[in-house]
Amino acid sequence: MKKASSEELKRIVCTLCDDIGIRLAGSPQERQAADFLAAEMKKYTPHVSIEEFPVFERCVESEKLEVFIDGAWKEFPCSLFSNAVGTNGKTVEGDIVFFDTATGYKRPDLSYLKGKAVIHLGCHIESEDAYRRLMEAQPAFLLFVDTRYPADIQLADGLFPAYVKKFGSVPSLNVAYQHAWKWKTNGAAKARINVVSEMRPAMTTVVVADLPGTDPQGGVIYAGGHHDTQAGTVGADDNAIGSASVVELARLLSEKPHKRTFRLMSFGAEEQLSLGSASYIRHHRAEIEKEGLFMCNFDSCGSAMGWASFIVNGQTALCDLIRKTLNGDDIYYNEYHGCDPYTDQFPFAACGVPGMLFFRKNCSAGLFFHHRIDNTPDKIDYNVAADYVTAAAKVMETLADAADISAFRGIPADLKVEIDDLFNKVYGGF
């Protein structure tokens, strides 16, 4: 097998980031990225299509945050969460309350947050019950702080669509850790926001490229990345590199015929909790549950400095195959087997399809440039990314041509129970 090309990976990443730019779910730029990736895939297979699914596009006309500090109102940068309401152009003000999520949700009563400007120390609300209680407390608005990194740049993020659909939302914005620190240490008392925005009905895109196998009944092996981004970022590592990796896989795997079919995909709306891949599996559920053999996902796997941190959801034989293949290519990694709902592999796991996530950390908390304006093409080591693609192709070829694949199928029963529970709670189920 040929090796993946670092030059090709860089070309595709730079086209997505520099030529197309920010690619919010449902936006014209997301569609432009899908069209570009489809054209790239057609170099290696004629079986390429783009499927569309409903989504809400984050459309922000203006967002303003002011904090009363040192005796005056001072403006600070912010970023409205996708799926959160704005203020309809009205200024909303509240007394500041710092709410540490590590212990705050243990309180039996959150009513003291009513009408307050809540500084939410933690960028996610992963418990449906915690989100429900917070909405019932009726804060004036939420200012989320990413406590993983003490940064002076705010990230961009989104509320879980299933939670918002069930319990509604209040205006929710990201703010920088260092700014929140300043507000606390300088005794800031009040904050006010003014946000003109809407979540506009739109369509997200899923690029699907098939390399048909010689055995039509042999099953399907999937690979995927996502081409959408969060607000304010061109998303080189999150996740232009993932979509570029899938295109390179198409080149490598198309060199010769294989027994089983490869389906290579690039998803939109991953940044809205994998809405693109979740919509795809809901639409094709019966087929995926019957034919799906493996799903290889690439997301944030190119950091210039860092280490491999891969999630593998599968039987022992599959874990051993992946480990042997990657170690044979001098790729060593930390291996995890738990549930992670923040990947496009997770909805496939909910369908019973085993798989893995290629991910690369650069600090103990994850990635310091996660969802930020500085997630740019210069952050990527394209040689490392190419090594990952080459090794993934070898794993996929082994699965595609194995005489008997039964030992590699399925997800351990106890893990599948956890996945199903999380899929129902966080994604709203099928």
Secondary structure per residue as TSV (DSSP state, phi and psi in degrees):
chain	resnum	aa	ss	phi	psi
A	1	M	-	360.0	138.2
A	2	K	-	-67.7	163.4
A	3	K	-	-93.1	151.9
A	4	A	-	-63.3	149.4
A	5	S	-	-97.4	119.0
A	6	S	H	-64.6	-32.6
A	7	E	H	-66.9	-40.7
A	8	E	H	-66.6	-41.9
A	9	L	H	-59.0	-44.4
A	10	K	H	-65.4	-40.3
A	11	R	H	-60.0	-45.8
A	12	I	H	-68.3	-42.9
A	13	V	H	-60.2	-45.1
A	14	C	H	-67.3	-34.8
A	15	T	I	-63.7	-46.5
A	16	L	I	-63.0	-41.3
A	17	C	I	-86.7	-46.4
A	18	D	I	-86.6	-38.4
A	19	D	I	-87.4	-40.8
A	20	I	I	-94.3	-47.6
A	21	G	-	91.7	-147.9
A	22	I	-	-62.0	133.9
A	23	R	-	-129.6	68.2
A	24	L	-	-64.5	145.8
A	25	A	T	-55.1	129.5
A	26	G	T	83.9	-3.7
A	27	S	S	-84.9	162.2
A	28	P	H	-58.2	-32.8
A	29	Q	H	-69.5	-34.4
A	30	E	H	-64.6	-41.7
A	31	R	H	-65.2	-39.1
A	32	Q	H	-61.3	-40.1
A	33	A	H	-63.8	-42.1
A	34	A	H	-62.6	-43.7
A	35	D	H	-62.2	-41.2
A	36	F	H	-63.0	-46.4
A	37	L	H	-66.5	-36.8
A	38	A	H	-62.2	-42.3
A	39	A	H	-63.3	-39.0
A	40	E	H	-64.4	-42.0
A	41	M	H	-63.4	-35.0
A	42	K	T	-66.9	-12.3
A	43	K	T	-66.8	-21.2
A	44	Y	T	-119.4	-15.1
A	45	T	-	-158.8	141.1
A	46	P	S	-80.1	-9.3
A	47	H	-	-90.6	71.4
A	48	V	E	-125.7	135.2
A	49	S	E	-144.0	165.5
A	50	I	E	-123.4	120.4
A	51	E	E	-99.4	147.7
A	52	E	E	-120.4	145.0
A	53	F	E	-139.8	149.2
A	54	P	E	-64.4	143.1
A	55	V	E	-154.1	167.4
A	56	F	E	-110.8	123.3
A	57	E	E	-84.3	129.9
A	58	R	E	-72.9	115.6
A	59	C	E	-123.4	106.5
A	60	V	E	-113.0	118.2
A	61	E	E	-83.2	-39.4
A	62	S	E	-159.5	149.7
A	63	E	E	-147.0	128.5
A	64	K	E	-138.2	130.0
A	65	L	E	-123.3	129.4
A	66	E	E	-127.8	141.5
A	67	V	E	-124.4	135.2
A	68	F	E	-85.1	107.9
A	69	I	E	-144.9	140.9
A	70	D	T	54.8	37.6
A	71	G	T	79.1	12.2
A	72	A	E	-152.5	157.4
A	73	W	E	-80.6	124.9
A	74	K	E	-126.1	140.9
A	75	E	E	-89.0	141.4
A	76	F	E	-131.5	149.8
A	77	P	-	-68.6	152.7
A	78	C	-	-155.8	168.5
A	79	S	E	-145.3	118.7
A	80	L	E	-67.5	133.5
A	81	F	-	-62.1	142.0
A	82	S	B	-66.9	149.1
A	83	N	T	74.7	-1.3
A	84	A	-	-95.6	148.8
A	85	V	-	-75.4	157.0
A	86	G	-	-96.0	-152.9
A	87	T	-	-117.1	11.4
A	88	N	T	56.4	33.9
A	89	G	T	80.2	2.0
A	90	K	-	-93.3	148.4
A	91	T	E	-86.0	125.2
A	92	V	E	-113.8	129.8
A	93	E	E	-124.3	148.9
A	94	G	E	-158.7	156.3
A	95	D	E	-68.9	141.1
A	96	I	E	-77.6	133.2
A	97	V	E	-128.2	125.3
A	98	F	E	-87.1	124.7
A	99	F	E	-122.0	106.1
A	100	D	E	-86.7	121.1
A	101	T	H	-75.0	-16.2
A	102	A	H	-63.2	-34.3
A	103	T	H	-124.6	-18.5
A	104	G	H	-60.4	-39.0
A	105	Y	T	-74.4	-5.6
A	106	K	T	-79.3	-15.3
A	107	R	S	-66.3	136.1
A	108	P	S	-71.8	-19.3
A	109	D	-	-133.3	119.1
A	110	L	-	-106.2	13.4
A	111	S	G	-64.0	-20.1
A	112	Y	G	-65.8	-11.5
A	113	L	G	-86.4	-6.1
A	114	K	T	-60.2	128.2
A	115	G	T	73.9	7.4
A	116	K	-	-96.8	157.9
A	117	A	E	-88.4	99.7
A	118	V	E	-91.3	117.7
A	119	I	E	-84.8	104.6
A	120	H	E	-93.0	102.5
A	121	L	E	-79.0	88.1
A	122	G	S	147.2	133.0
A	123	C	S	-92.3	-1.3
A	124	H	-	-135.4	152.6
A	125	I	-	-118.2	93.0
A	126	E	-	-83.5	-14.7
A	127	S	-	-98.5	125.7
A	128	E	H	-59.5	-38.8
A	129	D	H	-65.6	-40.4
A	130	A	H	-63.7	-42.2
A	131	Y	H	-63.5	-43.5
A	132	R	H	-58.4	-47.2
A	133	R	H	-63.8	-37.3
A	134	L	H	-66.9	-41.7
A	135	M	H	-66.8	-37.7
A	136	E	H	-66.5	-26.2
A	137	A	H	-71.6	-18.9
A	138	Q	-	58.9	56.5
A	139	P	-	-65.7	155.4
A	140	A	S	-64.4	-44.6
A	141	F	E	-165.9	166.4
A	142	L	E	-118.7	136.4
A	143	L	E	-118.4	105.8
A	144	F	E	-85.3	136.6
A	145	V	E	-117.3	124.8
A	146	D	-	-77.0	101.5
A	147	T	T	-81.1	-0.9
A	148	R	T	-74.6	-30.8
A	149	Y	S	-134.9	125.2
A	150	P	-	-78.3	62.7
A	151	A	-	-88.6	161.1
A	152	D	S	-105.8	14.3
A	153	I	S	-122.6	130.9
A	154	Q	-	-75.2	146.2
A	155	L	-	-90.5	178.0
A	156	A	-	-118.5	146.4
A	157	D	-	-158.1	-172.8
A	158	G	B	-145.8	152.9
A	159	L	-	-79.3	151.9
A	160	F	-	-65.9	122.1
A	161	P	H	-55.6	-39.3
A	162	A	H	-64.9	-37.0
A	163	Y	H	-66.7	-45.4
A	164	V	H	-63.4	-42.2
A	165	K	H	-60.0	-35.9
A	166	K	H	-85.7	-37.5
A	167	F	H	-123.8	-1.1
A	168	G	-	79.4	-169.6
A	169	S	-	-152.3	165.2
A	170	V	-	-119.0	164.5
A	171	P	-	-53.7	127.0
A	172	S	E	-135.7	123.7
A	173	L	E	-131.2	149.6
A	174	N	E	-85.6	142.4
A	175	V	E	-134.8	160.5
A	176	A	-	-77.0	143.6
A	177	Y	H	-56.1	-48.0
A	178	Q	H	-64.9	-30.4
A	179	H	H	-69.7	-43.6
A	180	A	H	-62.0	-37.9
A	181	W	H	-60.2	-43.2
A	182	K	H	-63.2	-41.4
A	183	W	H	-61.4	-41.2
A	184	K	H	-67.9	-49.4
A	185	T	H	-73.3	-21.9
A	186	N	T	-99.8	7.4
A	187	G	T	70.1	35.3
A	188	A	-	-60.5	136.3
A	189	A	-	-108.0	-33.2
A	190	K	E	-135.0	157.0
A	191	A	E	-141.3	154.5
A	192	R	E	-144.3	148.7
A	193	I	E	-133.5	156.2
A	194	N	E	-144.1	113.7
A	195	V	E	-130.0	123.5
A	196	V	E	-106.5	112.4
A	197	S	E	-159.4	168.7
A	198	E	E	-155.6	157.1
A	199	M	E	-102.8	102.9
A	200	R	E	-90.2	130.5
A	201	P	E	-57.2	132.3
A	202	A	E	-153.5	-170.9
A	203	M	E	-126.2	133.2
A	204	T	E	-97.0	168.0
A	205	T	E	-123.6	142.8
A	206	V	E	-128.4	117.0
A	207	V	E	-86.2	128.6
A	208	V	E	-125.9	122.4
A	209	A	E	-125.9	121.8
A	210	D	E	-102.8	136.3
A	211	L	E	-112.3	93.1
A	212	P	-	-62.2	139.3
A	213	G	-	-84.2	165.2
A	214	T	S	-74.2	-19.2
A	215	D	-	-110.1	102.4
A	216	P	T	-60.6	-21.5
A	217	Q	T	-100.1	8.6
A	218	G	S	-78.1	-13.8
A	219	G	-	103.9	174.7
A	220	V	E	-127.1	135.7
A	221	I	E	-111.9	123.1
A	222	Y	E	-102.4	154.3
A	223	A	E	-144.0	147.5
A	224	G	E	-154.9	159.0
A	225	G	E	-143.5	-173.7
A	226	H	E	-135.1	143.8
A	227	H	-	-106.2	-3.9
A	228	D	-	-84.9	167.0
A	229	T	-	-133.6	171.2
A	230	Q	-	-82.4	172.0
A	231	A	T	-66.0	140.3
A	232	G	T	77.2	7.6
A	233	T	-	-136.0	141.7
A	234	V	-	-84.1	-7.4
A	235	G	-	57.1	54.2
A	236	A	I	-63.3	-50.8
A	237	D	I	-88.1	-14.5
A	238	D	I	-136.6	77.9
A	239	N	I	-150.7	47.9
A	240	A	I	-58.0	-36.6
A	241	I	H	-64.9	-32.1
A	242	G	H	-67.2	-44.8
A	243	S	H	-68.0	-38.1
A	244	A	H	-62.1	-37.5
A	245	S	H	-62.5	-38.3
A	246	V	H	-68.0	-37.6
A	247	V	H	-63.6	-42.1
A	248	E	H	-64.6	-36.1
A	249	L	H	-59.4	-41.6
A	250	A	H	-58.6	-41.1
A	251	R	H	-64.6	-46.2
A	252	L	H	-68.3	-43.9
A	253	L	H	-78.0	-14.4
A	254	S	T	-87.4	0.7
A	255	E	T	-66.2	-28.7
A	256	K	S	-152.8	159.4
A	257	P	-	-72.4	153.2
A	258	H	-	-132.4	159.4
A	259	K	S	-64.0	-43.6
A	260	R	S	-105.6	157.3
A	261	T	E	-80.1	138.6
A	262	F	E	-100.5	132.6
A	263	R	E	-120.2	110.7
A	264	L	E	-104.8	129.7
A	265	M	E	-135.3	147.8
A	266	S	E	-126.7	123.7
A	267	F	E	-99.9	143.5
A	268	G	S	-93.2	168.8
A	269	A	-	59.3	24.3
A	270	E	G	-63.3	-34.0
A	271	E	G	-72.8	-4.5
A	272	Q	G	-105.9	50.7
A	273	L	T	56.7	56.8
A	274	S	S	51.0	42.2
A	275	L	H	-65.6	-33.9
A	276	G	H	-64.7	-50.6
A	277	S	H	-70.3	-35.0
A	278	A	H	-65.7	-39.9
A	279	S	H	-65.0	-39.7
A	280	Y	H	-62.2	-47.5
A	281	I	H	-70.7	-30.7
A	282	R	H	-65.5	-39.3
A	283	H	H	-72.0	-31.1
A	284	H	T	-116.8	25.9
A	285	R	H	-55.2	-50.9
A	286	A	H	-59.7	-43.1
A	287	E	H	-64.3	-44.1
A	288	I	H	-67.3	-42.9
A	289	E	H	-64.2	-30.9
A	290	K	H	-82.6	-44.1
A	291	E	H	-104.9	-19.6
A	292	G	E	-67.3	127.7
A	293	L	E	-111.8	-33.4
A	294	F	E	-166.5	145.2
A	295	M	E	-133.0	120.0
A	296	C	E	-106.7	117.1
A	297	N	E	-114.5	138.1
A	298	F	E	-115.8	121.2
A	299	D	-	-152.9	121.1
A	300	S	S	54.2	54.6
A	301	C	-	-116.0	20.0
A	302	G	-	-125.4	9.4
A	303	S	B	-50.0	133.2
A	304	A	S	-58.7	-40.1
A	305	M	S	-120.3	137.6
A	306	G	-	154.8	-159.8
A	307	W	E	-149.5	155.8
A	308	A	E	-77.2	133.7
A	309	S	E	-137.7	93.5
A	310	F	E	-105.2	141.8
A	311	I	E	-101.0	130.8
A	312	V	E	-126.7	117.2
A	313	N	E	-109.6	98.5
A	314	G	S	-174.8	177.3
A	315	Q	-	-71.6	166.8
A	316	T	H	-57.1	-40.6
A	317	A	H	-62.1	-38.8
A	318	L	H	-68.4	-44.5
A	319	C	H	-59.7	-40.4
A	320	D	H	-66.7	-40.8
A	321	L	H	-61.8	-46.5
A	322	I	H	-62.1	-45.9
A	323	R	H	-63.3	-45.9
A	324	K	H	-62.7	-42.8
A	325	T	H	-66.7	-47.1
A	326	L	H	-70.2	-42.1
A	327	N	H	-62.4	-33.7
A	328	G	H	-64.4	-24.0
A	329	D	T	-97.5	16.7
A	330	D	T	64.4	32.3
A	331	I	-	-109.1	116.4
A	332	Y	-	-116.1	146.7
A	333	Y	-	-154.3	156.1
A	334	N	E	-82.7	131.0
A	335	E	E	-112.0	130.0
A	336	Y	E	-123.8	150.0
A	337	H	-	-124.8	5.3
A	338	G	S	-83.6	-174.2
A	339	C	-	-83.5	136.4
A	340	D	-	-136.6	105.1
A	341	P	S	-76.6	-4.7
A	342	Y	S	-94.9	34.9
A	343	T	S	-139.7	155.8
A	344	D	T	-74.2	-8.2
A	345	Q	H	-76.9	-27.2
A	346	F	H	-60.5	-46.1
A	347	P	H	-60.4	-33.0
A	348	F	H	-67.8	-38.1
A	349	A	H	-62.5	-34.4
A	350	A	H	-64.2	-24.3
A	351	C	T	-87.7	3.5
A	352	G	T	89.4	8.8
A	353	V	-	-89.8	119.2
A	354	P	-	-68.9	160.2
A	355	G	E	-176.6	-171.2
A	356	M	E	-148.5	157.9
A	357	L	E	-117.0	124.5
A	358	F	E	-85.9	116.4
A	359	F	-	-140.8	147.2
A	360	R	E	-133.8	114.1
A	361	K	E	-81.9	157.9
A	362	N	S	-132.2	1.1
A	363	C	B	-153.2	166.2
A	364	S	T	-61.5	-25.2
A	365	A	T	-89.9	-7.0
A	366	G	B	136.4	-104.7
A	367	L	-	-134.1	122.9
A	368	F	T	-68.4	-24.5
A	369	F	T	-99.4	17.5
A	370	H	T	-57.4	123.8
A	371	H	T	58.5	34.1
A	372	R	S	-121.8	167.6
A	373	I	T	-63.2	-24.1
A	374	D	T	-93.7	19.1
A	375	N	-	-84.3	75.8
A	376	T	-	-115.4	164.4
A	377	P	G	-57.1	-24.7
A	378	D	G	-72.2	-9.0
A	379	K	G	-81.4	-4.5
A	380	I	B	-106.1	138.8
A	381	D	-	-96.4	102.1
A	382	Y	H	-71.9	-22.8
A	383	N	H	-70.6	-41.9
A	384	V	H	-62.8	-45.8
A	385	A	H	-60.2	-39.3
A	386	A	H	-65.3	-37.9
A	387	D	H	-61.7	-40.9
A	388	Y	H	-63.5	-42.9
A	389	V	H	-64.1	-43.3
A	390	T	H	-60.8	-45.2
A	391	A	H	-66.3	-39.9
A	392	A	H	-61.5	-41.1
A	393	A	H	-61.1	-37.8
A	394	K	H	-66.1	-42.4
A	395	V	H	-61.3	-45.9
A	396	M	H	-65.9	-37.6
A	397	E	H	-65.4	-40.4
A	398	T	H	-60.5	-45.0
A	399	L	H	-66.4	-37.0
A	400	A	H	-68.9	-29.3
A	401	D	H	-110.2	0.8
A	402	A	-	-62.7	139.1
A	403	A	S	-66.2	-38.9
A	404	D	-	-131.6	119.9
A	405	I	-	-107.2	5.6
A	406	S	G	-59.3	-35.3
A	407	A	G	-68.9	-19.2
A	408	F	G	-95.4	-6.8
A	409	R	-	-84.6	153.0
A	410	G	S	81.1	170.4
A	411	I	-	-120.5	139.5
A	412	P	-	-49.5	140.1
A	413	A	H	-58.5	-42.9
A	414	D	H	-66.5	-37.2
A	415	L	H	-69.5	-38.5
A	416	K	H	-62.0	-36.2
A	417	V	H	-61.7	-43.7
A	418	E	H	-63.8	-43.1
A	419	I	H	-62.1	-46.0
A	420	D	H	-61.3	-42.5
A	421	D	H	-63.0	-43.9
A	422	L	H	-69.7	-37.6
A	423	F	H	-62.6	-40.1
A	424	N	H	-68.8	-41.9
A	425	K	H	-74.5	-44.7
A	426	V	H	-93.2	-37.2
A	427	Y	H	-95.7	-12.5
A	428	G	-	83.9	11.4
A	429	G	-	73.2	-169.1
A	430	F	-	-76.9	360.0
